[in-house]
Each structure stands twice: as C-alpha cells, then as structure tokens.
Amino acid sequence: MIMINDRIRFTLLSLLLALLVGCGNDSAMTASDRKSGQAQSHEHGGHVEAAQSEDGNHDDSEGPLVREDVQLSAEEADAAGIRVARADRGVISVQLELPAEIRADADRVARLSPQVDGIVAQLFAGEGDTVVEGDALARLNSRELAGLKADYLNTLSAERLARAELEREQNLWEKNITSEADLQSARAAFSAANAAREAAENRLHAIGVDHDVLDRLNEASDGALAHAFVVAPIAGQIIERRVSLGESVSAGDEPMFILLDDSVVWADIAVYKEDLASVREGQTVSLQGENGQPLAEGAISFLFPVIDEASRTATARVIVENAEHKLRPGQFVTARIDAASSSLMVRVPSDAIVDVEGETSVFVPSGTGFAPRAVQAGQTSAGYTAIHSGLGEGEAFVSEGAFTLKAQLEKDAFGDGDAH
C-alpha cells in the first residue's frame, strides 16, 4: 500500500509540474517554441495549415505533426546537397495508349483472277506456299486463248506477205516496170496487214501474254497454244486458293488465288478526338501485344483528314517493317505514342516533388530555411513533371535534395511530438 501511495503522489506531482510549465509558457516562451508557433501558422501556396485543434491542444489522432519549415543556414544547406533553381517552361510529352489494327499493305496483296475462260488443268501451288514473282501457280486449257493466238499467227503471216509484196512493187516501180498505182495499192495492203497484226498482238498482251511467248509461238508444240498460265505478280505467301483441278473458270470471276507479302504491314491507329491535337506525322509509335510485350516500332506516316462517323475517331497509319512476321493482318495491338504537348508548361525535375502530409509538394526557400508548398502536378516525361498550380514560372524551388528536407521535416515532427 505504501508503494501505491508513492506512485499516486509521484503522478500528482508530475501533473502539477506540467501545469506550472504550461502556465509559464504563456509569459516566457523559448525561442524554439516561438519558431514552432510560427510554423503552425505558416502558409503553404496560399492556404494555412492548422497545427492545433480548436481547444488549443495538439491533435495527434492523425500522426505526428510536421513543422512548416526546415531550419538550415546556407552553409548547412550546401553541405547537405540542397540545390535551388527557378521554375521554367518546357515541353512535356504525353504518352498515349490507343487501339490499333494490323492491316495488309494494299500494294502487297494480289488477287489473281483468270484472264481468259478455261479449265483448270494443273495446279503448281496451294495455300501456305511461298512463291516468288513470276512463278506459275496454275495452268488452264483455254480455247479462247488458242483462238487469239491463232488469229495472231494468221495476221503475222499476212503482214509478212504484204511486206514482201510491197518490196517487190517498190523494186518494179524503181525500174519503171510497174505503175505508181500498183505501188500505192501494195502500200495500203501492207498497212492493213500491219494494223491487223498489231490488234491481234494487243489482245494477247491484254490477257498477260508477253513478247517472249509471242516470239516462240511458231515453235510451240501441238496443243500448247491453248495453255494459259496464272502467274504470281509479287513474291509472298498464298493465303487462299479457291479452285480445284478440272474446274471451269471465266475471265473476271472470283480470284483463284490470294497472295500476300506481309514483310511490310500497316498499323491503323484509332485516334480519339481529344487526342488529335497531340498526334502528328513523324511521331514514333511502339506497338505492343495483349500482355504488353513489344512487337515493333515505326513512325506515323499519314494522318487521315477525316473522322469516322460511327467510331468518332481519326486514323493514323504506321508503315511497319515485319520481316520476322510477328504482326498479322487482322491482329489488334496497343499503340503507344510519345506525344508532345502543344504548349510550353511550367515544369520541375520529378525528384523535386515529394509527398508532405498527404499533399504533393515542392520545397521553396523561406526566411529561415526551406518550407514545403503544395502544388498540383501533371504529366511526367523525360525526368520532368508539369506543374499546373502552386509554383509559377521563375519562382525558386529546391531542385535537388527534396527528399533530404522531407526526412528532416519528419524527424523534427517526431521530436516535437515527444516534447509535448
């Protein structure tokens, strides 16, 4: 019982001593206390943070209170690595993530329809086969082609005869053996034969028969005049074959083969209206898959001048090298664009921004050291963060050492809490 009474007396004495000290502070505040009081009413970027509750007592319910500034001399700040700079304006890039669809390059797709009527006599390639330009994909037996070649041979023979007759009449006329009328008649016959031969030749050229074939027609084997070949106009892979052996086909029908060269593809990016001002030709684009894996890079080559009425988006096209065939037409990907802002913005190094009592802040010089000031931060790019409010262009702020000041601020806050 004696020990308990001693404890009660000790507690009462401690409380009485605390009351006496508190009353003394009203008339004789130490320099340190005066600084603490000043800190409790210091303004941050245009607002005052209360460090006391309405009854004048400190409210520790939300953690230790933070001093309004860190007391440091110029020499101490320099030794601690604190550096001060002035806020300037600069470009802040905004990274856009937009949906994109991979499409085949229209110049690298071939849809091969028959140029003459015929029957599929032989197939040289099928779906999945890779071919080069000039490879024969199929052979047709075509009576139409055979008739066109025969007409050409007939007109070619007639032209040769007419040329020989013209030469004979020319020699006779020079020897005064024949009349000028006969010479003019021979010339007219040759002109007609020449025109007929050129017409027959052009009909063959129109269905893909070139001069190499025409020059060898007289040497063609029996039945070869009816052979029509479907030839690959580009290198690539056959992605569809729609005919079978013995099938009848007609000129202008559906394609017999669809050939694709996907070594170069298009990425068509859907650009929302609100992002149009940030997107322009020449910007670098990174294409990523569903899991964020990088697939390819390219640059915007063309921004369509119209907005789709249904989706309300514009289209930005990227021409992408696809030698490794990672991208497939019809595939959906994510396009990431580093889009520069259209105007200069107040910015600070991102390391200058710290969190103080739940507020995004920067430190600014005060009369006795450095004080945190609340700011509204924006986009971050290339190590800089935009400041929308709280810090103006040309104002001084701590560009290096903000985390050191924050640590000291929190350390002082815990010390104040222990003192009360």
C-alpha positions as CSV (number, residue, x, y, z in Angstrom):
1,M,0.0,0.0,0.0
2,I,2.9,2.3,0.7
3,M,4.3,1.8,-2.8
4,I,0.9,2.5,-4.4
5,N,0.6,5.7,-2.4
6,D,4.1,6.7,-3.5
7,R,3.1,6.2,-7.1
8,I,0.0,8.3,-6.8
9,R,1.9,11.1,-5.2
10,F,4.5,10.9,-8.0
11,T,1.8,11.1,-10.6
12,L,0.1,14.1,-9.0
13,L,3.4,15.9,-8.7
14,S,4.2,15.3,-12.4
15,L,0.8,16.7,-13.4
16,L,1.3,19.7,-11.2
17,L,4.7,20.3,-12.7
18,A,3.3,20.1,-16.2
19,L,0.6,22.7,-15.4
20,L,3.2,25.0,-14.0
21,V,5.4,24.7,-17.1
22,G,2.3,25.3,-19.3
23,C,1.4,28.5,-17.4
24,G,5.0,29.7,-17.7
25,N,5.0,29.3,-21.4
26,D,2.2,31.9,-21.7
27,S,4.6,34.6,-20.4
28,A,8.1,33.2,-21.2
29,M,8.2,31.2,-24.5
30,T,11.5,29.9,-25.5
31,A,13.0,30.8,-28.9
32,S,12.4,27.2,-30.1
33,D,8.7,27.4,-29.0
34,R,8.3,30.7,-30.8
35,K,9.6,29.2,-34.0
36,S,7.2,26.2,-33.6
37,G,4.3,28.6,-33.1
38,Q,5.3,30.5,-36.3
39,A,5.5,27.2,-38.2
40,Q,2.0,26.3,-37.1
41,S,0.5,29.3,-38.9
42,H,2.8,29.3,-42.0
43,E,1.0,29.5,-45.3
44,H,1.5,26.8,-48.0
45,G,0.8,28.0,-51.5
46,G,-2.0,30.3,-50.4
47,H,-3.5,28.3,-47.5
48,V,-2.8,27.9,-43.8
49,E,-2.4,24.5,-42.1
50,A,-3.7,24.4,-38.5
51,A,-1.3,22.5,-36.2
52,Q,-3.6,22.8,-33.2
53,S,-7.2,21.8,-32.5
54,E,-9.9,24.3,-31.6
55,D,-9.2,23.9,-27.9
56,G,-5.6,24.8,-28.3
57,N,-4.2,21.3,-27.7
58,H,-2.2,19.4,-30.3
59,D,-4.3,16.7,-32.2
60,D,-2.2,13.6,-32.5
61,S,-5.0,11.4,-33.9
62,E,-3.6,11.5,-37.5
63,G,0.1,11.0,-36.6
64,P,2.9,13.4,-35.7
65,L,2.6,17.0,-36.8
66,V,5.0,18.3,-39.4
67,R,6.9,21.5,-38.9
68,E,6.2,24.2,-41.5
69,D,9.8,24.6,-42.5
70,V,13.3,23.1,-42.0
71,Q,15.7,25.4,-40.3
72,L,19.0,25.4,-42.3
73,S,21.7,28.0,-42.9
74,A,23.1,28.5,-46.4
75,E,26.3,26.6,-45.3
76,E,24.3,23.7,-43.9
77,A,22.1,23.5,-47.0
78,D,25.1,23.4,-49.3
79,A,26.7,20.7,-47.2
80,A,23.5,18.6,-47.3
81,G,23.4,18.8,-51.1
82,I,20.4,21.2,-51.3
83,R,20.3,23.0,-54.6
84,V,17.9,25.7,-55.6
85,A,16.7,26.5,-59.1
86,R,14.0,28.6,-60.7
87,A,11.0,27.0,-62.4
88,D,11.0,27.3,-66.1
89,R,8.7,26.3,-69.0
90,G,9.3,23.4,-71.3
91,V,7.7,20.7,-73.4
92,I,6.1,17.8,-71.5
93,S,5.5,14.7,-73.6
94,V,2.3,12.8,-73.0
95,Q,2.3,9.0,-73.6
96,L,-0.9,8.0,-75.4
97,E,-2.2,4.4,-75.5
98,L,-4.5,3.9,-78.4
99,P,-6.0,0.8,-80.1
100,A,-4.7,-0.2,-83.4
101,E,-5.4,-2.9,-86.0
102,I,-2.8,-4.5,-88.2
103,R,-3.7,-4.4,-91.9
104,A,-2.1,-5.8,-95.1
105,D,-0.2,-3.3,-97.2
106,A,-2.6,-2.8,-100.2
107,D,0.3,-2.8,-102.5
108,R,1.5,-6.2,-101.3
109,V,-1.8,-8.1,-101.8
110,A,-2.5,-9.9,-105.1
111,R,-5.9,-11.3,-106.0
112,L,-5.4,-13.4,-109.1
113,S,-8.5,-14.0,-111.3
114,P,-8.3,-15.8,-114.7
115,Q,-7.8,-13.5,-117.7
116,V,-9.4,-16.0,-120.1
117,D,-12.1,-18.6,-120.0
118,G,-10.8,-22.1,-119.5
119,I,-10.5,-25.3,-117.4
120,V,-8.0,-25.8,-114.6
121,A,-5.6,-28.4,-116.0
122,Q,-2.8,-28.2,-113.5
123,L,-2.1,-26.6,-110.1
124,F,1.5,-25.8,-109.1
125,A,0.9,-24.2,-105.6
126,G,-1.5,-24.2,-102.8
127,E,-2.3,-22.4,-99.5
128,G,0.7,-21.8,-97.3
129,D,3.2,-22.0,-100.2
130,T,5.7,-19.2,-100.6
131,V,6.3,-18.1,-104.1
132,V,8.4,-15.5,-105.9
133,E,7.5,-13.1,-108.6
134,G,6.9,-14.8,-111.9
135,D,6.2,-18.3,-110.5
136,A,3.4,-20.2,-112.3
137,L,0.6,-21.0,-109.9
138,A,-1.8,-22.8,-112.3
139,R,-2.3,-23.8,-115.9
140,L,-5.6,-23.5,-117.8
141,N,-6.7,-25.1,-121.1
142,S,-8.4,-22.3,-122.9
143,R,-10.0,-22.5,-126.3
144,E,-10.4,-18.7,-126.2
145,L,-6.6,-18.3,-125.8
146,A,-5.9,-20.8,-128.6
147,G,-8.2,-18.8,-130.9
148,L,-6.4,-15.5,-130.0
149,K,-3.0,-17.0,-130.7
150,A,-4.1,-18.5,-134.0
151,D,-5.5,-15.1,-135.0
152,Y,-2.2,-13.5,-134.2
153,L,-0.3,-16.1,-136.2
154,N,-2.6,-15.5,-139.2
155,T,-2.2,-11.8,-139.1
156,L,1.6,-12.1,-138.6
157,S,1.7,-14.3,-141.8
158,A,-0.4,-11.8,-143.7
159,E,1.8,-9.0,-142.7
160,R,4.9,-10.7,-143.9
161,L,3.3,-11.4,-147.3
162,A,2.2,-7.8,-147.6
163,R,5.7,-6.6,-146.7
164,A,7.2,-8.8,-149.4
165,E,4.7,-7.7,-152.0
166,L,5.4,-4.0,-151.1
167,E,9.1,-4.6,-151.5
168,R,8.6,-6.3,-154.9
169,E,6.4,-3.5,-156.2
170,Q,8.9,-0.9,-154.9
171,N,11.7,-2.5,-157.0
172,L,9.5,-2.8,-160.1
173,W,8.4,0.8,-159.8
174,E,12.1,1.9,-159.5
175,K,12.8,0.1,-162.8
176,N,9.7,1.6,-164.4
177,I,8.2,-1.8,-164.9
178,T,5.1,-1.2,-162.8
179,S,2.8,1.7,-162.3
180,E,2.7,4.0,-159.3
181,A,-0.9,2.9,-158.7
182,D,0.2,-0.7,-158.1
183,L,2.8,0.6,-155.7
184,Q,0.3,2.6,-153.7
185,S,-2.0,-0.4,-153.6
186,A,0.8,-2.6,-152.2
187,R,1.5,0.1,-149.6
188,A,-2.2,0.1,-148.5
189,A,-2.3,-3.7,-148.2
190,F,0.8,-3.7,-146.1
191,S,-0.7,-1.0,-143.7
192,A,-3.9,-3.0,-143.3
193,A,-2.0,-6.2,-142.6
194,N,0.3,-4.4,-140.1
195,A,-2.8,-2.9,-138.3
196,A,-4.4,-6.3,-138.1
197,R,-1.3,-7.9,-136.6
198,E,-0.9,-5.2,-134.0
199,A,-4.6,-5.6,-133.0
200,A,-4.2,-9.3,-132.5
201,E,-1.0,-8.8,-130.6
202,N,-2.6,-6.2,-128.3
203,R,-5.4,-8.6,-127.5
204,L,-2.9,-11.1,-126.3
205,H,-1.0,-8.5,-124.3
206,A,-4.2,-7.6,-122.6
207,I,-4.5,-11.1,-121.1
208,G,-0.9,-11.3,-120.0
209,V,0.9,-12.8,-123.0
210,D,4.2,-11.1,-123.4
211,H,6.6,-10.8,-126.3
212,D,8.7,-13.7,-125.2
213,V,5.7,-16.0,-125.6
214,L,4.7,-14.4,-128.9
215,D,8.2,-14.9,-130.4
216,R,8.0,-18.6,-129.7
217,L,4.5,-19.3,-130.9
218,N,5.7,-20.8,-134.2
219,E,7.8,-23.2,-132.3
220,A,5.0,-24.2,-129.8
221,S,4.3,-27.9,-129.5
222,D,1.0,-29.4,-130.5
223,G,-1.8,-28.1,-128.2
224,A,0.4,-25.6,-126.5
225,L,-1.5,-22.6,-128.0
226,A,-4.3,-23.4,-125.5
227,H,-2.1,-23.2,-122.4
228,A,-2.8,-20.2,-120.2
229,F,-0.8,-19.7,-117.1
230,V,-1.7,-17.9,-113.8
231,V,1.5,-16.2,-112.7
232,A,2.4,-14.6,-109.4
233,P,2.9,-10.8,-109.9
234,I,4.6,-10.4,-106.5
235,A,6.6,-12.5,-104.0
236,G,4.7,-13.7,-101.0
237,Q,2.6,-16.5,-99.5
238,I,-0.6,-18.0,-100.8
239,I,-3.2,-17.4,-98.1
240,E,-6.2,-18.7,-100.2
241,R,-6.8,-21.0,-103.2
242,R,-10.4,-21.2,-104.4
243,V,-10.1,-23.6,-107.4
244,S,-9.7,-27.3,-108.0
245,L,-8.5,-29.4,-110.9
246,G,-11.0,-29.7,-113.7
247,E,-13.0,-26.6,-112.6
248,S,-14.2,-24.2,-115.3
249,V,-13.2,-20.6,-114.7
250,S,-14.1,-17.4,-116.6
251,A,-12.4,-14.1,-117.0
252,G,-13.4,-11.7,-114.2
253,D,-14.6,-14.4,-111.9
254,E,-13.7,-14.5,-108.2
255,P,-9.9,-14.8,-107.5
256,M,-8.4,-18.2,-108.0
257,F,-5.5,-17.3,-105.6
258,I,-4.9,-14.6,-103.0
259,L,-1.3,-13.8,-102.4
260,L,0.1,-11.8,-99.5
261,D,3.5,-10.2,-98.9
262,D,3.5,-9.4,-95.1
263,S,7.1,-8.3,-94.9
264,V,5.6,-4.8,-94.5
265,V,2.2,-4.2,-92.9
266,W,0.1,-1.2,-91.9
267,A,-0.9,-0.4,-88.3
268,D,-4.0,1.8,-88.4
269,I,-4.4,3.6,-85.1
270,A,-7.8,4.9,-83.8
271,V,-7.1,8.4,-82.5
272,Y,-9.9,9.9,-80.3
273,K,-10.9,13.5,-81.0
274,E,-9.5,14.8,-77.7
275,D,-6.1,13.3,-78.7
276,L,-5.9,14.7,-82.2
277,A,-4.0,17.8,-81.2
278,S,-1.2,15.7,-79.7
279,V,-0.7,13.4,-82.7
280,R,1.1,14.3,-85.8
281,E,3.1,12.7,-88.7
282,G,6.6,11.5,-87.9
283,Q,6.0,10.6,-84.3
284,T,7.5,7.4,-83.1
285,V,5.0,4.6,-82.3
286,S,5.6,1.5,-80.2
287,L,3.3,-1.5,-80.9
288,Q,2.6,-3.9,-78.0
289,G,0.7,-7.1,-77.7
290,E,-2.0,-8.1,-75.2
291,N,0.5,-8.8,-72.4
292,G,2.5,-5.6,-73.0
293,Q,5.2,-7.4,-75.0
294,P,6.9,-5.1,-77.6
295,L,6.2,-6.2,-81.1
296,A,7.5,-3.5,-83.4
297,E,8.2,0.2,-83.8
298,G,7.5,2.7,-86.6
299,A,6.6,6.3,-87.3
300,I,3.3,7.8,-88.2
301,S,3.4,8.2,-92.0
302,F,-0.1,9.5,-92.6
303,L,-2.9,11.1,-90.5
304,F,-6.2,10.7,-92.3
305,P,-8.0,14.1,-92.6
306,V,-11.5,12.7,-91.8
307,I,-13.2,11.4,-88.7
308,D,-15.1,8.2,-88.9
309,E,-18.8,8.9,-88.3
310,A,-19.5,5.7,-86.5
311,S,-16.5,5.5,-84.1
312,R,-15.8,9.2,-84.0
313,T,-12.1,8.6,-84.4
314,A,-9.5,9.5,-86.9
315,T,-6.9,7.1,-88.3
316,A,-3.2,7.4,-88.0
317,R,-1.2,5.0,-90.2
318,V,2.1,3.5,-89.4
319,I,4.1,1.5,-92.0
320,V,5.8,-1.3,-90.1
321,E,8.7,-3.5,-91.2
322,N,7.6,-7.1,-90.4
323,A,10.5,-9.2,-91.7
324,E,10.1,-11.6,-88.7
325,H,6.3,-11.9,-89.3
326,K,5.4,-11.0,-85.7
327,L,2.4,-9.0,-86.8
328,R,-0.5,-10.5,-88.7
329,P,-3.2,-8.6,-90.6
330,G,-6.4,-8.5,-88.6
331,Q,-4.5,-8.5,-85.3
332,F,-5.4,-5.9,-82.6
333,V,-2.5,-4.3,-80.7
334,T,-1.9,-1.3,-78.5
335,A,-0.1,1.7,-79.9
336,R,2.0,3.9,-77.6
337,I,2.8,7.4,-78.8
338,D,5.1,9.9,-77.1
339,A,3.0,12.9,-78.0
340,A,4.5,16.3,-77.1
341,S,2.1,18.9,-75.6
342,S,1.2,21.7,-77.9
343,S,2.2,24.4,-75.4
344,L,5.1,25.1,-73.0
345,M,4.3,24.2,-69.4
346,V,5.9,25.2,-66.0
347,R,7.9,22.1,-65.1
348,V,10.3,20.9,-62.4
349,P,12.5,17.8,-62.1
350,S,10.4,14.9,-61.0
351,D,12.7,14.3,-58.0
352,A,11.9,17.8,-56.7
353,I,8.3,16.6,-55.9
354,V,7.6,14.9,-52.6
355,D,4.6,14.0,-50.5
356,V,4.2,16.0,-47.3
357,E,1.3,15.1,-45.0
358,G,-0.6,13.6,-48.0
359,E,-0.1,16.6,-50.2
360,T,2.0,16.8,-53.4
361,S,4.6,19.4,-52.6
362,V,7.9,21.1,-53.5
363,F,10.2,22.8,-51.1
364,V,10.8,26.6,-51.5
365,P,13.2,28.9,-49.7
366,S,11.8,30.5,-46.6
367,G,13.3,33.2,-44.3
368,T,15.0,30.7,-42.1
369,G,15.4,27.6,-44.3
370,F,13.0,25.7,-46.6
371,A,9.3,25.2,-46.4
372,P,7.1,22.7,-48.3
373,R,4.5,24.2,-50.7
374,A,1.5,22.2,-52.1
375,V,1.4,22.1,-55.9
376,Q,-0.8,20.4,-58.5
377,A,1.4,18.1,-60.6
378,G,0.6,16.9,-64.1
379,Q,2.2,14.7,-66.7
380,T,5.7,13.3,-66.2
381,S,8.1,12.9,-69.1
382,A,11.9,12.6,-69.5
383,G,12.5,13.3,-65.8
384,Y,10.3,16.4,-65.7
385,T,6.8,16.9,-64.2
386,A,4.4,19.6,-65.3
387,I,3.1,21.9,-62.5
388,H,-0.4,23.2,-63.1
389,S,-0.6,25.4,-60.0
390,G,1.2,26.2,-56.8
391,L,4.5,27.3,-58.4
392,G,4.9,29.9,-61.0
393,E,7.5,30.4,-63.7
394,G,10.7,32.0,-62.3
395,E,9.9,31.1,-58.7
396,A,12.7,29.5,-56.7
397,F,12.4,25.9,-55.5
398,V,14.6,23.0,-54.3
399,S,15.7,21.1,-57.4
400,E,18.0,18.7,-55.6
401,G,17.7,17.4,-52.0
402,A,13.9,17.5,-51.6
403,F,13.9,14.0,-50.0
404,T,16.6,15.1,-47.6
405,L,14.4,18.0,-46.5
406,K,11.4,15.8,-46.2
407,A,13.3,13.4,-44.0
408,Q,14.4,16.2,-41.7
409,L,10.9,17.6,-41.6
410,E,9.5,14.3,-40.4
411,K,12.3,13.9,-37.9
412,D,11.6,17.3,-36.4
413,A,7.9,16.4,-36.3
414,F,8.6,13.3,-34.2
415,G,10.8,15.4,-32.0
416,D,8.0,18.0,-31.4
417,G,5.6,15.2,-30.6
418,D,7.9,13.9,-27.9
419,A,8.4,17.3,-26.4
420,H,4.7,17.9,-25.7
